[in-house]
Amino acid sequence: FHHPWQHGVQTGYHGVNGCDFWFDPGQVSGSRIGTIEPRTTQIEEIEPPQWSIETLWRDDGGVGLLRENQIWKLTGHDGLLYLDLEWMVQAMLRNVHIEKSTYGGLFIRMPFRRDRPCRVVNSAGQEEDDTEQSPAAWVHLEMTVNEGDLTAGIAVLDHPDNPRHPAHWRGDSQRGINPSPCIPAAIDLAADAKMVHRYRLILHSGTLVSQEVEGHWQRYAHS
């Protein structure tokens, strides 16, 4: 069945200066759990829709570690929706160390059901469990949703200007997908330093073949 507490699109990391920004409080005994505090939401443009979200990541003692800013833009063409993200995290008044982990960053989870068809494939042609921890320019997730009468999917494109491109990906047993900067190595940010990633999510109904996804990535790569 679908994951009990992860739904939709989220960001987070484990082990930010020893504090966890992934688990919920009380979920893992002995873990130091930080808080992600929304600060502002700003409508940047009406058409096409563009908005920004700023948050502060504080450790379990209330000390600010990271400032996060997400800029989202929604467009559409030929029956597809494009959801573009520019994601920035900035160390605040101290150096920040993000531990190496098997997942962390931007995470996407569709309503997976084990008894319904589901397929995940990446730009290297790997499928299903073989996508786990593997580097790829994009990953495409497609499954049966609703009451089992609709096929839909999300392709996530990693921009070539991103740090550590091509991303290493989490692809778990419930088909959560995650281009994760912390899979290959830990991340260190000096005080005031920024880390910026750009991603494009392509949302669709019906099927989208790998050649089409690759074409979308090629165009996105030159944007």
C-alpha positions as CSV (number, residue, x, y, z in Angstrom):
1,F,0.0,0.0,0.0
2,H,0.9,3.7,-0.3
3,H,3.5,5.0,2.1
4,P,1.9,5.8,5.5
5,W,3.3,9.4,5.8
6,Q,5.0,10.6,2.7
7,H,2.7,12.0,0.1
8,G,3.1,14.2,-3.0
9,V,6.1,16.5,-3.4
10,Q,8.4,17.4,-0.5
11,T,12.0,18.5,0.4
12,G,14.1,17.4,3.3
13,Y,17.4,16.0,4.4
14,H,18.8,13.7,7.1
15,G,21.7,14.6,9.3
16,V,21.9,18.4,8.9
17,N,24.5,19.3,11.6
18,G,23.3,16.1,13.3
19,C,19.6,17.1,13.1
20,D,16.9,15.3,11.0
21,F,14.6,17.2,8.7
22,W,12.9,14.1,7.2
23,F,11.2,12.2,10.0
24,D,8.3,13.4,12.1
25,P,8.8,14.0,15.8
26,G,8.7,10.7,17.8
27,Q,9.0,8.6,14.6
28,V,12.5,7.4,15.3
29,S,13.5,7.0,19.0
30,G,16.6,9.1,19.9
31,S,16.6,11.2,16.7
32,R,17.1,14.9,16.9
33,I,14.2,16.3,14.9
34,G,14.4,19.8,13.4
35,T,11.6,22.0,12.2
36,I,11.0,23.6,8.8
37,E,9.1,26.8,9.4
38,P,7.3,28.5,6.5
39,R,8.1,32.2,6.4
40,T,6.5,33.7,3.3
41,T,4.6,32.6,0.2
42,Q,4.7,35.1,-2.6
43,I,2.7,35.1,-5.9
44,E,5.3,36.2,-8.4
45,E,3.2,36.0,-11.6
46,I,-0.4,35.2,-12.4
47,E,0.0,34.0,-16.0
48,P,1.8,31.7,-16.2
49,P,1.4,30.9,-12.5
50,Q,4.7,31.4,-10.6
51,W,5.1,31.5,-6.8
52,S,7.9,31.3,-4.2
53,I,8.0,29.8,-0.8
54,E,10.6,30.7,1.9
55,T,11.3,28.5,4.9
56,L,13.8,28.4,7.8
57,W,15.2,25.1,9.0
58,R,15.9,25.1,12.7
59,D,17.6,22.5,14.8
60,D,16.0,20.9,17.9
61,G,17.3,23.8,20.0
62,G,15.8,26.5,17.7
63,V,19.0,27.5,16.0
64,G,18.6,28.5,12.4
65,L,20.7,26.2,10.1
66,L,19.3,26.7,6.5
67,R,17.3,29.3,4.7
68,E,15.3,27.6,1.9
69,N,13.7,29.3,-1.1
70,Q,11.5,27.4,-3.7
71,I,10.5,29.2,-6.9
72,W,7.8,27.2,-8.8
73,K,6.4,27.9,-12.3
74,L,3.5,26.0,-13.9
75,T,3.1,25.9,-17.7
76,G,1.4,23.5,-20.1
77,H,1.7,22.3,-23.7
78,D,0.1,19.5,-25.8
79,G,-1.7,18.0,-22.9
80,L,1.3,18.0,-20.5
81,L,1.9,20.1,-17.4
82,Y,5.4,21.4,-16.7
83,L,6.2,22.2,-13.1
84,D,9.6,23.9,-12.9
85,L,11.4,24.3,-9.6
86,E,14.4,26.4,-8.7
87,W,15.4,25.2,-5.2
88,M,17.9,27.1,-3.1
89,V,19.2,26.3,0.4
90,Q,21.6,28.7,2.1
91,A,23.7,28.1,5.2
92,M,22.8,30.7,7.8
93,L,25.3,31.9,10.5
94,R,27.4,28.8,10.7
95,N,28.9,26.1,8.5
96,V,26.4,23.3,7.6
97,H,27.2,19.6,7.1
98,I,24.6,17.4,5.4
99,E,25.4,13.7,5.9
100,K,25.8,11.2,3.1
101,S,22.5,9.3,2.8
102,T,20.6,6.9,0.5
103,Y,18.0,9.7,0.0
104,G,17.3,13.4,0.6
105,G,16.5,16.5,-1.3
106,L,13.4,16.8,-3.6
107,F,11.2,13.7,-3.1
108,I,8.1,12.7,-5.2
109,R,5.6,10.0,-4.3
110,M,2.6,9.1,-6.3
111,P,-0.3,7.0,-4.8
112,F,1.3,3.6,-5.3
113,R,-0.6,0.3,-4.9
114,R,1.1,-3.1,-5.1
115,D,-1.9,-4.6,-6.9
116,R,-1.9,-2.1,-9.7
117,P,0.5,-1.7,-12.7
118,C,3.4,0.6,-12.1
119,R,6.6,1.3,-14.0
120,V,9.7,3.4,-13.4
121,V,12.5,3.9,-15.9
122,N,15.5,6.2,-16.1
123,S,17.6,7.9,-18.9
124,A,20.1,5.0,-18.8
125,G,17.3,2.5,-19.6
126,Q,17.3,0.9,-16.2
127,E,13.9,-0.1,-14.8
128,E,12.2,-0.7,-11.4
129,D,14.7,-1.6,-8.6
130,D,17.7,-1.1,-10.9
131,T,17.1,2.7,-10.8
132,E,17.8,2.7,-7.0
133,Q,21.0,4.7,-6.2
134,S,21.8,4.9,-10.0
135,P,22.9,8.1,-11.8
136,A,20.5,9.4,-14.5
137,A,19.5,12.7,-16.2
138,W,15.8,11.8,-15.6
139,V,13.5,9.3,-14.1
140,H,9.9,8.6,-15.3
141,L,7.3,7.1,-13.0
142,E,4.0,5.9,-14.4
143,M,1.2,4.0,-12.7
144,T,-2.5,3.2,-12.6
145,V,-4.3,5.7,-10.4
146,N,-7.8,6.8,-9.4
147,E,-10.0,3.7,-9.2
148,G,-7.7,1.8,-11.4
149,D,-9.2,3.3,-14.5
150,L,-6.5,5.9,-15.3
151,T,-2.9,5.8,-16.2
152,A,-0.8,8.8,-15.2
153,G,2.8,9.7,-14.5
154,I,5.5,12.1,-13.5
155,A,8.9,12.5,-15.2
156,V,11.5,14.4,-13.2
157,L,14.3,16.0,-15.1
158,D,17.6,16.9,-13.5
159,H,19.1,20.1,-15.1
160,P,22.7,19.6,-16.3
161,D,23.9,22.7,-14.4
162,N,22.9,21.2,-11.1
163,P,25.7,20.2,-8.7
164,R,26.7,16.6,-9.1
165,H,24.7,16.1,-12.3
166,P,23.7,13.5,-13.3
167,A,21.8,13.0,-10.0
168,H,21.9,9.7,-8.2
169,W,18.3,8.7,-7.5
170,R,16.4,7.1,-4.8
171,G,13.8,4.6,-6.3
172,D,12.3,2.8,-3.4
173,S,10.0,-0.3,-3.3
174,Q,6.9,1.9,-3.2
175,R,8.2,3.8,-6.2
176,G,9.1,7.1,-4.5
177,I,11.6,8.9,-6.6
178,N,14.3,11.4,-5.5
179,P,17.2,13.1,-7.3
180,S,19.5,13.1,-4.3
181,P,22.6,15.3,-4.0
182,C,23.6,13.5,-0.8
183,I,23.8,10.0,-2.2
184,P,27.3,10.2,-3.7
185,A,28.8,12.1,-0.8
186,A,28.1,14.4,2.1
187,I,27.4,18.1,1.4
188,D,29.3,20.9,3.1
189,L,28.2,24.6,3.0
190,A,30.2,27.4,4.5
191,A,28.3,30.1,6.4
192,D,26.2,32.1,3.9
193,A,27.0,29.7,1.0
194,K,24.1,28.7,-1.3
195,M,23.3,25.4,-3.1
196,V,20.9,25.7,-6.1
197,H,19.2,23.0,-8.0
198,R,16.8,23.2,-11.0
199,Y,14.2,20.5,-11.8
200,R,11.3,20.1,-14.2
201,L,8.4,17.8,-13.3
202,I,6.3,16.7,-16.3
203,L,2.8,15.6,-15.3
204,H,0.7,13.6,-17.7
205,S,-2.2,11.3,-18.1
206,G,-1.9,8.3,-20.4
207,T,1.5,7.0,-21.3
208,L,4.8,8.8,-22.2
209,V,7.5,6.8,-23.8
210,S,11.2,7.1,-23.0
211,Q,12.1,8.7,-26.3
212,E,9.6,11.5,-25.6
213,V,11.0,12.0,-22.1
214,E,14.5,12.2,-23.5
215,G,13.4,14.8,-26.0
216,H,11.9,16.9,-23.2
217,W,15.1,16.6,-21.2
218,Q,17.2,17.7,-24.2
219,R,15.1,20.8,-24.6
220,Y,15.1,21.5,-20.8
221,A,18.9,21.1,-20.7
222,H,19.3,24.1,-23.1
223,S,17.0,26.3,-21.1
